[in-house]
């Protein structure tokens, strides 16, 4: 009956007027009616202590029920610590809406609808988690899956005869978190009433993992040996110049490989990684040392200063490290270790690495990006490597 009352109330509001009107429908959901009569859904929600209005689409494309589902999903995302709420109309569809989707179809729909997964590689990583570690539920519809099915996923034997939960604890924990999210979305869409992948009961049914298990880090060339390794690279080769630029900026491999000439300002000697590609979801200004600018000369000549700077694959970059004890990501670790050993400011080092510092309150007050201090530190780093 409540749904019918909502629908009747909604229809009574669809009248044009002499001003924009905002009608509250409860639960933070608002119907916006423009002067022309154009109507859309808006959600009022508090994110990190600040009120924000999120557009959920036109009433012509999104039903009242769908708008409520998106609003509930947004609330869940905020409560569980996601930096942003989901924004958009109901993209999660399957071929036959009258039937409950199979697990695999629903997973893909959920992943495609997540707007915080900005790059294809992120979506691919999510899908691979389910396809590599959660194959058992693929034979069932989303409402047929029970907690025992989820437990069976982590009790499946992998190479070596050990169960997944103990053989690959990091991957298993990530899979459990993502399964929990998928089933929570299914609850929001009223497909199921209980989350079979709720973390606490699933963990309780599985063997307890040792908390003192060894943490595996990315392999890294020690900073004392990194300069000698880089000295053997030829800037004329694309893979080598990519690694040199990565080392001199201490940025991530994906950020470097996706770098575009439009993001580089030679005069101000800076490179701005747009928020859509930065891990912090903010524009990241990277200071370029004299050595970093010099590395760009070769790619600039090859591409004529247009398009991607380093037109090469991730595999080709990693292949350069084949005969060493390091990885591309390990270069960032070497930079961090050098900063610690050299007594450099932790705050400036973390900003150079593109990390957020402190709590949300501290970040709100710390408005400076300390660009000049970071520029000086990166110049010192280039000199230490023997490249400046």
C-alpha positions in Angstrom: 0.0 0.0 0.0 2.8 2.4 0.8 4.2 2.0 -2.8 0.7 2.9 -4.2 0.4 6.0 -1.9 3.8 7.1 -3.1 2.9 6.7 -6.7 -0.4 8.7 -6.3 1.4 11.4 -4.3 4.1 11.6 -7.0 1.5 12.0 -9.8 -0.1 14.9 -8.0 3.1 16.8 -8.0 3.7 16.8 -11.8 2.3 20.2 -12.4 4.4 23.1 -14.1 4.7 26.3 -12.1 6.2 29.8 -12.1 9.3 28.6 -10.2 11.4 25.5 -9.5 9.9 23.4 -6.8 11.5 20.7 -4.7 9.2 18.1 -3.2 10.5 15.8 -0.5 9.4 12.1 -0.9 11.1 11.0 2.3 14.4 9.3 3.0 16.3 12.1 1.3 14.7 11.6 -2.1 13.4 14.8 -3.7 11.3 15.4 -6.8 12.5 18.5 -8.7 9.9 20.1 -10.9 11.2 22.9 -13.2 9.2 25.9 -14.5 8.6 24.1 -17.8 7.4 21.0 -16.0 10.6 19.0 -16.5 11.0 16.6 -13.7 14.0 14.8 -12.2 15.0 12.9 -9.1 17.5 14.5 -6.6 18.9 12.9 -3.5 19.9 15.0 -0.5 22.7 13.2 1.4 25.5 14.1 3.8 29.0 13.1 2.8 31.9 13.7 5.2 29.8 16.2 7.2 28.7 18.2 4.2 25.3 18.3 2.5 25.3 17.3 -1.1 22.5 17.0 -3.8 23.0 14.2 -6.2 21.0 13.9 -9.5 19.5 10.5 -10.0 18.1 11.1 -13.5 14.9 12.2 -15.3 11.5 10.8 -14.3 11.1 9.8 -17.9 14.0 7.3 -17.6 13.9 6.4 -13.9 10.9 5.1 -12.0 10.1 6.1 -8.4 11.1 2.6 -7.3 14.4 2.8 -9.2 15.2 6.2 -7.7 14.6 4.8 -4.2 16.9 1.9 -4.9 19.7 4.2 -6.0 19.2 6.5 -3.0 19.4 3.5 -0.7 22.6 2.3 -2.5 24.1 5.7 -2.1 23.5 5.7 1.6 25.1 2.3 1.9 28.2 3.5 0.0 28.6 6.5 2.3 28.1 4.5 5.5 30.7 2.0 4.4 33.4 4.6 3.8 33.4 5.1 0.1 34.7 8.6 -0.8 31.7 9.4 -3.1 28.2 8.2 -3.5 27.0 6.4 -6.6 25.6 8.9 -9.1 23.5 7.9 -12.2 20.3 6.3 -13.4 19.6 2.6 -13.1 22.1 1.0 -15.5 21.8 -2.4 -13.9 19.7 -4.3 -16.4 19.6 -7.8 -17.8 17.9 -9.3 -20.8 14.7 -10.5 -19.2 13.7 -8.2 -16.3 10.9 -10.6 -15.3 13.4 -13.3 -14.1 16.0 -13.1 -11.4 19.5 -12.8 -13.0 22.2 -15.4 -12.6 25.1 -14.5 -10.3 27.5 -13.8 -13.2 25.1 -11.4 -15.0 24.3 -9.6 -11.9 28.0 -9.2 -11.0 28.7 -7.6 -14.3 25.8 -5.3 -14.0 26.9 -4.1 -10.6 30.5 -3.6 -11.7 29.4 -1.6 -14.7 27.1 0.6 -12.6 29.9 1.6 -10.2 31.0 5.1 -11.3 33.9 5.1 -8.8 35.6 2.5 -11.0 36.8 5.0 -13.5 39.2 2.9 -15.6 38.6 -0.3 -17.5 41.5 -1.9 -15.7 39.6 -1.4 -12.4 36.5 -3.0 -13.7 38.5 -5.8 -15.1 40.1 -6.4 -11.7 36.7 -6.7 -10.1 35.4 -9.1 -12.6 38.6 -11.2 -12.4 38.1 -11.5 -8.7 34.8 -13.3 -9.2 35.8 -15.3 -12.2 39.1 -16.6 -10.7 37.9 -17.2 -7.1 34.0 -17.3 -7.1 33.1 -19.7 -10.0 30.8 -21.9 -7.9 27.9 -19.4 -7.6 27.9 -18.8 -11.4 25.5 -21.8 -11.9 22.8 -20.2 -9.7 20.5 -17.3 -9.7 21.3 -14.5 -7.3 18.3 -15.4 -5.0 19.3 -19.1 -4.9 22.7 -18.6 -3.3 22.9 -19.4 0.4 25.7 -18.8 3.0 26.9 -22.4 2.6 27.5 -21.7 -1.1 29.7 -18.7 -0.1 31.6 -20.8 2.4 32.1 -23.5 -0.3 33.9 -20.8 -2.4 36.6 -20.4 0.2 36.8 -24.1 1.0 37.5 -25.0 -2.6 40.9 -26.7 -3.0 43.5 -24.9 -5.1 47.0 -25.8 -6.2 48.8 -27.6 -3.5 45.7 -29.1 -2.0 45.1 -26.2 0.4 41.7 -24.4 0.6 41.5 -21.0 -1.0 40.9 -19.2 2.4 44.3 -20.4 3.7 46.3 -20.7 0.4 45.5 -17.2 -0.8 44.3 -15.2 2.2 44.7 -11.7 0.7 42.8 -12.7 -2.5 40.1 -14.5 -0.4 39.5 -11.6 1.9 39.1 -9.2 -1.1 36.7 -11.7 -2.8 34.6 -11.8 0.4 34.4 -8.0 0.6 33.3 -7.8 -3.0 30.8 -10.6 -2.7 29.3 -8.7 0.3 28.9 -5.6 -1.8 27.2 -7.4 -4.6 24.7 -9.1 -2.4 24.1 -5.8 -0.6 23.1 -4.3 -3.9 20.8 -7.3 -4.5 19.2 -6.5 -1.1 18.8 -2.8 -2.2 17.0 -4.0 -5.3 14.7 -6.2 -3.2 15.9 -9.4 -5.0 17.0 -10.9 -1.7 16.3 -10.2 2.0 19.5 -11.5 3.6 23.2 -11.1 2.6 24.7 -14.6 2.4 28.2 -13.1 2.1 28.0 -11.1 5.4 31.6 -11.1 6.6 31.3 -12.0 10.2 29.4 -15.3 9.9 31.4 -16.5 6.9 34.7 -15.8 8.7 33.4 -17.6 11.8 32.7 -20.7 9.7 36.2 -20.8 8.1 39.6 -21.6 9.7 41.1 -18.7 11.6 44.0 -17.1 9.8 47.2 -16.4 11.6 47.6 -12.6 12.2 51.4 -12.9 12.1 51.5 -14.2 8.6 54.3 -12.7 6.5 53.3 -9.7 4.4 54.5 -9.9 0.8 55.8 -6.6 -0.6 56.5 -5.7 -4.2 60.1 -6.6 -5.0 62.2 -3.4 -5.0 65.7 -2.5 -5.9 67.3 -0.9 -2.9 67.7 2.9 -3.3 71.4 2.5 -2.9 71.5 0.4 -6.1 68.7 2.1 -8.0 71.0 4.8 -9.5 73.3 2.1 -11.0 70.4 0.3 -12.5 69.0 3.4 -14.1 72.4 4.4 -15.4 72.3 1.3 -17.6 69.1 2.4 -19.3 69.1 4.1 -22.7 66.7 7.1 -22.9 66.3 6.6 -26.6 64.3 3.4 -25.9 60.7 3.9 -25.0 60.6 1.3 -22.2 63.8 2.8 -20.7 62.6 6.4 -20.9 59.3 5.4 -19.3 61.1 3.9 -16.3 63.4 6.8 -16.0 60.5 9.2 -15.9 58.6 7.0 -13.4 61.7 6.9 -11.1 62.2 10.7 -11.4 58.6 11.5 -10.5 57.9 8.6 -8.1 54.5 8.1 -9.6 52.6 4.9 -10.4 53.1 2.9 -13.6 49.5 3.3 -14.8 49.7 7.1 -14.3 52.9 7.3 -16.4 51.6 5.0 -19.1 48.4 7.0 -19.5 50.1 10.4 -19.3 49.2 12.8 -22.1 51.1 15.7 -23.5 48.1 18.0 -22.8 48.8 17.4 -19.0 52.4 18.6 -19.2 53.4 22.3 -18.8 57.0 22.7 -19.9 57.3 26.3 -18.8 56.1 25.7 -15.3 57.9 22.3 -15.2 54.8 20.4 -14.0 52.6 17.5 -14.9 49.0 17.4 -13.7 47.4 14.0 -13.3 43.7 14.6 -13.6 41.4 13.5 -10.8 39.8 10.8 -13.0 43.2 8.9 -13.1 44.7 9.9 -9.7 44.2 7.4 -6.9 43.2 10.2 -4.5 40.3 11.4 -6.9 41.9 14.8 -7.0 44.1 16.6 -9.5 47.7 15.8 -8.6 50.3 18.3 -9.7 53.7 16.5 -10.1 56.8 18.8 -10.1 59.3 17.9 -12.9 63.0 18.2 -12.2 65.5 19.2 -14.8 66.3 15.5 -15.3 62.6 14.6 -15.8 62.2 17.4 -18.4 65.2 16.0 -20.2 63.7 12.5 -20.3 60.7 13.9 -22.1 62.8 15.2 -25.0 62.9 11.8 -26.7 59.2 11.0 -26.5 58.4 14.6 -27.6 60.4 14.1 -30.7 58.8 10.7 -31.5 55.2 11.9 -30.9 55.5 15.5 -31.9 54.1 16.6 -28.5 50.6 15.1 -29.1 48.7 12.2 -27.6 50.1 9.7 -25.1 53.7 10.4 -24.0 54.8 6.8 -23.5 53.2 4.6 -26.1 54.1 1.2 -24.6 52.5 -1.6 -22.6 52.7 -2.5 -18.9 54.4 -5.8 -19.8 57.1 -4.1 -21.8 57.9 -1.9 -18.9 58.1 -4.7 -16.4 60.3 -6.8 -18.8 63.1 -4.3 -18.3 63.2 -5.4 -14.6 63.4 -9.1 -15.6 67.2 -9.3 -14.8 66.9 -7.3 -11.6 65.3 -7.8 -8.2 62.8 -5.1 -8.7 59.5 -4.0 -10.1 58.1 -0.8 -11.5 56.1 -0.2 -8.3 59.2 -1.0 -6.3 60.8 2.2 -7.5 58.3 4.1 -5.4 59.3 2.0 -2.4 62.9 2.9 -3.1 62.1 6.6 -3.1 60.2 6.3 0.2 63.0 4.4 1.8 65.5 7.0 0.7 63.4 9.8 2.2 63.3 7.9 5.5 67.1 7.2 5.5 67.9 10.8 4.5 65.6 12.3 7.2 63.3 14.0 4.7 59.9 15.3 5.7 57.4 12.5 5.8 54.5 14.8 4.8 56.3 16.1 1.7 57.4 12.5 0.8 53.8 11.3 1.1 52.6 14.1 -1.1 55.2 13.3 -3.7 53.9 9.7 -3.7 50.4 11.0 -4.3 49.1 9.8 -0.9 46.5 11.5 1.3 47.8 12.6 4.7 45.9 12.5 8.0 42.2 12.4 8.7 39.4 14.0 6.7 39.5 17.0 9.1 43.3 17.5 8.7 42.9 17.2 4.9 40.1 19.9 5.0 42.5 22.4 6.7 45.7 21.5 4.8 44.9 23.3 1.6 48.5 23.8 0.4 50.1 21.1 -1.9 53.6 22.2 -0.9 54.6 22.2 -4.6 57.9 24.2 -4.1 59.0 21.9 -1.3 58.2 18.9 -3.4 60.1 20.3 -6.3 63.2 20.7 -4.2 62.9 17.2 -2.8 62.5 15.6 -6.3 65.5 17.6 -7.5 67.5 16.1 -4.6 66.2 12.7 -5.5 67.4 13.1 -9.1 70.8 14.2 -7.9 71.0 11.2 -5.6 70.2 8.9 -8.5 73.0 10.5 -10.5 70.5 11.7 -13.2 70.4 15.5 -12.5 
